[in-house]
Amino acid sequence: MKHRNSKADARNLRQLMETIVSIESVEDCRRFFADLCTPAELQSLADRWRVVQLIDKGVPYREIYQQTGVSTATVTRVARSLAQGHDGYRRILDGKAERR
């Protein structure tokens, strides 16, 4: 089991986020995430983002499942994050995310 250090973990996460926002092109971003994530992880992230967009449009959960193949449990978790999370999805959807 990996020993956790919350300060180091927070620093590492911040460095990752800073790295992501520093990426200047879609192609560089694609390359970075292709190296960082497994293909399954990357597909899961893309699927969740698609689910966010469909929920925001009011598409019923069952229809989202039919369109994406994402389980209804995942759709429900994404919807909960959209409604009660850290407002990240909403800020991006509404174009309110801070620019550097």
N, C-alpha and C positions, 0 to 999 in steps of 0.2 A: 504494500500500500504506500502511495506517495505521501511523504510528509508535507503538510500544508503550512504555509506561512502567510497569514492574511495580508500583511503589509507588502510582502513580495508579490503575492497574487494580485493585489490592487495595482501595484506599480506595473506589473507585466500586462495587465489588462489595459491600463491607460496607454502604455506604449503601443500596444496593438491597435487601439482606437486611433491614436495619433498617426500611426503608420497608414491606416486605412484612409483617413481623411486627407492625407498628403498625396494620395494617388491621383494623378492628373488625367488619366485617360481610361476609357472603358476597357481597352485592350490590356493595359497594364494591370488594371483591377482584375480582369478575367485571369490573367497569368498568375497574379499573386494568390488569388483564391484557389486556383487549380493546384498550386503547390502547397498551400496551407491546409486544404481540406481533402478528404477522400471524395471520390465521385458521388458516393451515397450522401455524404454530409452536404455537399454542394447542391445536390438535387433536392434534398430536404429543405434547405434554406430557400431555394427558388420556389418550391411548392408552397411553403408557408407564406412567402411574399404574395404569391398568386392568390392564396386563400384570403389574405388581408384585403386585397383589392376587391375580391368578389363579395366578401362580407360587407365592405364599405358601400358597395352598390346595392345591397339588400338582397342578394341572391340567397335563397333558402339553403340550409346546410346540406340537405340531401342532394340538391342539385349541384352544390359545390363538390360533394363527393363524386357524383357522376361525371362531372367535367374534369376533375383533377386526379381522382383515385386516392386522395388523401382521406384517411379515416375520419369518421364523424367525431371521434374522440379528439383528434388533433384539431379539427375545425373548431370544436368547442373550446379547446385550450387557447387557440389563436383569437377567437372571439372574446374570450375572457381577458386576454392581454390587451386587446384593442379597447375594450370598455374600461378595464380596471388596472391596466399596467402602468408603465412609467411614461406614457404619452409619446413614446418614440414612434410607433406606427402612425399615430394621428398627426404628429408634427411633419413627418415626411409626406403623408398623404395630402396634407393641407399646404405644403410648400413653406412651412414655417421653420424648418430646420435651420440652425445657425450656419452661416458660411464663415469660413476662416478669414 
